[in-house]
Amino acid sequence: MAENSFLCGVAEGFYGRPWSARQRRQLFAWMRSWRMNTYLYAPKDDLKHRTLWRARYTEREAGELWDLMRECRNQGLGFIYAIAPGLDIRYSRKKEAAALRRKASQLLTLGCRQFALLFDDIQPVLSDGDARAFDSTAAAQARVANDLLDFLRGQAPATGLFFCPTAYCQRMSGPPRRSDYLQQLGKLLDPAIQVFWTGPEIVSETITAESIRELRQSLRRKPVIWDNLHANDYDQRRVYLGPYAGRPAALREETNGILSNPNCELEANYIPLLTLARYARARGAWNTRRAYQAGLRSWLPRWETHGSKGISIREIELLGDCFFLPLRLGPRGQAFLTDFRLLLGQLPGNWRAASRRFERSCSEIIGLFDKMTALKNRELLYALYRHVWELREEAILLRNYSRWLKSDPRRGGRFSAPEYRPGIFRGGLAAQFQRLLPMDEAGRFGHLPTVPATRS
């Protein structure tokens, strides 16, 4: 596999505030130094990317896009402009195709030569008029994509097109070999159009090479993985600092590339993107933990502080292990949680080493936040501030609660921390709903204990 034949890069495709020009310059500098090669522009909340997709960019906005493309070229990166018309497009109307061509023409004039057409996160239902013109959603979308590619090639022969299907993971499509939608796309889409796929889930813990081989048979081409492993726009109380994981090295041979759609907070993506870049070039088996440790050492210089209280790699490792990946903690984060469970499950007289470890972890987390406030890199501080603040507050509360338990309170006693006013701690409407849900640790809901299950 030639180094530059495999797409490896970043999709700015999250919901929320798009990155600034300054943040993107920082991103491109990282990508160049890590030998990544592709950036996809698809911020969901650029109105003219999605909601107002028919509208052309103003002169000022077009100038900003031109600057962005120039910066990509200067850093040796390919630039892909994505447009997402699926919210309200009428596939059978000629004026809609004309609107797409006008929008593409503006980007062509600015120098763009790679485009993406996204039909993700929409209802897969045709209007009455479209249903009379097309046999299926797949047929309608394929017609729009093929027509757009024909137009682009007529303007600039080397232009390429990517496509995001409405069913972009196996949870949505079902087994690919049985999906009429994917089978039709594979048959109807121009073979030159590349197709995005997120794996078995929208956020996939693992993606196997075998699952992509099955997908390839339906799509009749290798997909490009749009990887949401580190995306946090669906739950912005969380952030993911862990490494690129759950993808065997063999996956690379089954795909045309991987684009990470990462955390909304740019500075939080250092380890996720660095380890993806190294995964793309790794030889032999991919050792996730080793890549993570190496990434932490590379990240450490960005944690320089004012004053004498520097931040150690051990402290960053603890932080990363507490904010690791969507479905698992890193080893030290898991140990922190396990120790507290041990304290809750035993009498204080039996706590011993678990209590000492738990106290030490609490102290490290509390101390790390205090050191972080002196970071020279303020962008890094503000990217992680609210996440580490919340973890610090939990550490203070849990430490005080465990000490209260250890003091042998009277039976029926109630712990109340002076730092938190009743009704405010973890308050708000969403928190009140969450406390009512009969949810297990895996996030699944059951019957309320007080409500008997009905028999059908």
N, C-alpha and C positions, 0 to 999 in steps of 0.2 A: 504494500500500500504506500503510494507516494505521499510524502508528508503533507503536501498541499491539496491532495485529492479528497481528504476527509475534512468536512466542515467541523470546526470546533470554535465555539464562541458563545455569544450572549444574545438572548432575545429580551429586549426591554418591552415585555408584553404584559406587565402586571396591571391590575386595577389600582388606582391611587394617583398621587401627584407624580408626574413624570420627572425623571432626573433633569437637573439643570445642565447648561452647557459646560460649566466647570466640572460637574461630577462626571459627565461623559468624557471630557478630556482626561480625567484621572483614570476612568475605566479603560480608555483606549491605550493609555500608557502602560497600564498593567498588562493588557492583552498582548501588546507588542512584545513586552519583555518576556512573556510566557509563551510566545509563539502561537497564540490563537490567531484565527484568520477571518472571522466573520462576526458582524454586528447586524442584528435585525431590529429595525425601528418599528415598534408596534405598541406604544403606550395606550392602553385602553381609554384613558381620559384625555388624550389629544382629541378634541371634538371632531377634527377634520380627518382623523384616522377612522373613526367608527360612527358616532352619532350623526355627525354632519358630513358624511363621507363624500357627498356630491360637491361640496363647496371647495373651490380652489383656495390655496393659501394666499394671503395678502402679500404684498411686496416685502414687508418686514419679515413675515413668517417664512417666506420662500428664501430670503437671504439667510435666515438662521439654519434652514435645512441645507442650503448650499455650503455654509460653513461647516456643518456637521459632516457632510460627505467629504469635503476637502480634508478635514481632520482625520477621517478614516483612511483616506488615500495616503496621507502623510505618514500614518502609522502602519501602512501595509495591510490594511484590513478591507475586506469586502463589505459593502453596504447594501442591505436589503430594505426596501421600503414596503411596508405592509399596509393594505387597506382592507377594512372589514365592513362590507356593505350588507351583511346578512340580517340586520335588525329590521329593515323595511324595504329591501330591494324587491322589485317585481321582475322576476326573471324573464318573462316573455315580452316585456315592453322595450321597444327599440331605444326610447329616450334614456332608459337606465344604462344600456350598453354605451350609449353616447356619453353619458355622464362619467362612466368609468374611463372611457378613452380620453376625455378632456382632463380628468385628474391625472391620468398616467402621462399625458403629454406634458403637463407642467413639470412633473418629476423628471421626465426624459430631458427636457430643456435644461434642467438643473444639473444633469449629468448622471442621473441614476440609471443603472443598467440591470438591476436585479429587483424583482418585485415579488410580493406574496399576496395572495388572495385568501382571506380568512373567513370561514363560516362557522366559527366556534361560538359556543354559548348562546345559541339561538334556538327557537322552536322549529323542529324539522317538519313544518306544515306549509304546504303550498296554498296560495290564495286560489279562489275559484278560477280566476283567469289563467293562472299558471298551471293549475291542474288540468285545464282543457288543452294546454299547449305541450305539457310534458307528462310522461308516464310516471315520473318519480322525482323526488328531491334531488337524488344523485344525478339524474339526467339534466335537470335544470341547472344545477351548479356546474356540471361538467361543460355544458354549452357556454355558460358565461366565462369560465376559465379558458376554454379553448379559443373563444373569440378574442379574449383579451390577449392571449399569447400571440395569436395571428397578427393582431394590431401592433403589438410591441415589436415583433420581428420585422414587420413592414417598416417600422421607423428606425430600428437599430437591430440588425440581424443577430448580434451576439447576446441579446437580452434574454434573461431566464425568468422563470416563474415558479414559485412555490405555492402550495395549496394546503390549507388546514380544513379537514372535513368537519362536519357537524358531529359525527360520532368519531371522536379523536382518541378514544381509548377503548379497551375491551369491555369495561363495565358498561359503556354506552352501546357498543356495537354487538355484543355477544361474541361467541367464537368467530373469528374472521372468516373461516371457511363456510360458515352458515349465514353470513351477513349479506343480504341482498344489496344493501347500500354500498358496502365496501367492494363487493364483486362488480357492481355496476360502475363505480368510480374507476376501478382497475381497467375495465374494458373501454370506458368512454373517454377518460382523460388522455390528452396527448401524452405519449410516452416520455416526452422531455420534461413534463411538469413533475416536480418533486413534492412529496406528500409528507406532512408532519404527523407525528404520532407520539402520545405521551406514555404508552405502555399499558399494562393491565388496568391501571387506575388513572384518575386525573393527576394525583400525586402518588407515584408508584414507589413502593419501598424497594422492590426489585424489578428488574427487567431482564428476562432470560433470552439467550440467543435463540432457543427453540421457539419461543413465542413470536419472535420477529420472523423466523423462517416461515411460520404459518401465515403471518400477515403478508409477507412478500408474495405468496401464491395468490392471494386475493387482489392485492394492489398491482401485481405484475411489475414491481419495481422495488428497489430498496427504499425504505422510508428514511426521513431525517427525524431524529428524536428531539421533540420539544420537551425538555426535561423540567418538570415542576418540583423536583426533589427538594429544593431550597426555597420555593415560593412561599411567601407568608401573607399574601394579600387577602386570603380567605380567613385569616385569623391574625390580625396585626397586634395582638397581645403577645405573639410568639415571634421568635427570630431563630434562625438556624445557622450556627457557626461551624458545623461539622463538615467532614470531607465528602467528596464525591464517592458514593458507596452503593452497593447493591447491584452493580453492573459488572459482569465478568468481562475479561479482556476480549473474549470471543464475540461479544456483542458488536464490537467495532466492525468486524468483517461482514455483518449482516445489515449494516446501515450505511447511509451516505454521510452521516455526521451527527453531531449532538450540539444543540443550542440550549444553554441553561437559561430558564426564566427564573431569576433568583429572588432574594429578599428585596423588598421595596427600599430598604436602607442600603445605599451603595456600599458604605464602608464595612457593613456586615458581611459582604460577599468575598472578602479577600481569600479566606481558606476554601470556600466552595468553588470559586473559579480557578484558583491556582491548582487545586487538586484535580479538577476536571481537565485542565490543560496538560497536567502530567499523566493523567490516565490515557489521554488521547495518544501520547507518544510512548507509553510504557511498553517495555518488552517483557514477555513472560507473564506470570500471574500478577494481579494487581493487589498489592498489600495496602489496605485502606488505613490501618493504624499507623503504619510507617510513613505513609504519605501525609497523614495528619500531623504527626510529630515534626516532620520536616517543614511542613507549612507553618507551624507555630514558630519555629526558629526564624523563618523568613519574615513572619509578621511582627516579631518582637520590636524591631526598630520603630515601627509606627506607634508604639506605646510609650514613647519617651515622655517623661513628666518634668514639670518645673519643680525645683527643689531636690532634696536628697532622697526622698522616698520613691524609689523606682519600682516599677512593676516587673515581676519575675516571670519567666516562662511557665513556671509551675502555677502561678496565679491565672495566667491566660488559659492554660490547659484546663483548670477547674472551671473557668467561665465557659469555655467551649464545650466541655462535657456536660454542663448544666443546660446549655442551649445547643443541642447537638443536631438531631435530625427529627423529622416529624413523628416517627413511630418508635424512637428509642433514644435513651440518654447515653452519653459517653460513660466510660467506666467510673470516673470519679463522681459524676452526677448521679449515677445509679447507686453507688456506694452511699452517698449522702442520703438518698431516699430510703435505702435499705436499713441504714442505721436508725433512722427515725421510726421506721416500722417496728424494729426490734424494741425500741424504747416503749412504744405504745403497747406492745404485746407481752411485756414482762413487768414484774414488780421492780421498782427502782433498786432494790438491793441486789438484783441480778444484772444490772446494766453494764457495769465494769468497762471493758474496752470500747464497746459501742458508744457509750456516753462520752468518753474522751474523744473518740474520732468525730462524733457529731458536733461537739463543742468546738473542736479545731476547725471543722469545715465552716461552721457559722462565723467564726472569727475571721477566717480567710475571706469569706464573701463580704462581710461588713467592711473589713480593711481595704479590700480591692476597690469597692465603690468610692471610699474616701480618697484613695490614690487617683482614681480615674478623674475626679474633679479637677486635678492638676495636669491633665493631659495637654501637651502642646498641640496635638492634632484634635482640634475642637470638633471637626466633622465626625471623627470616630467617636468622641464622647457623646455627641448628640444623637448619633445613630443608635447607640446602645443604652442611653441614659435611662429611659423609662423602664426598659427590661431589667437592667441591673438594679435599679431603684426598687422595683417590685420584689426581686429576689432578695435583696438586702432586708426589706421590710419583713418578708416572710422569715428570714433567718433570725431576725431580732425577736419576732413573735414566738417562733418555735423554740428558740433557746430559752426565753423567759418561761414559756409554758412547761418545758421539760424540767427546768429548775424548780418550778412550783410543784410539779409532781414529785420531785425528789425530796421536797420539804415535808412530805407526808401530810397533805392537807386532810381535814376531817372529811368523813364520808358525806357525800352530797354537796361538798363545797364547789364553788364556781370560780374559775380563773378569769380575771379581767385585767387586761394590760392597760396601764395608764396612757400609753401612746395612742390608743384607738378609742374613739367615741362610739358607743353603741349606735347601730343604724348607719354608720358611715363606712366602716371597714368592709371592703369588697361589696360596696353598695351599688345602687343603680338598678334599673329595671331588668337588664339582662342578667345580672347576678341573682336577682330575686327569682326569676324564672328558673335559672340553673339549679338553685337550691331545692326547687320543687320537683325536679325530674328524677325519677327512679333509675339512675344511670349506674352501670357497672364500670370497672376500670378501663374496659375497652371502648367505652363511649356508646354502648348499646343500651336501649331503653326497654324496661319490662313493665309489668303491672305494678301499680302502687300496692304496698303490703296490706293496706287497709281496704283495698277494693278487690273482692273475689273475682277470679277470672270467669268469664261467661263461657258456657259451652255452646258450640255451634250445632 
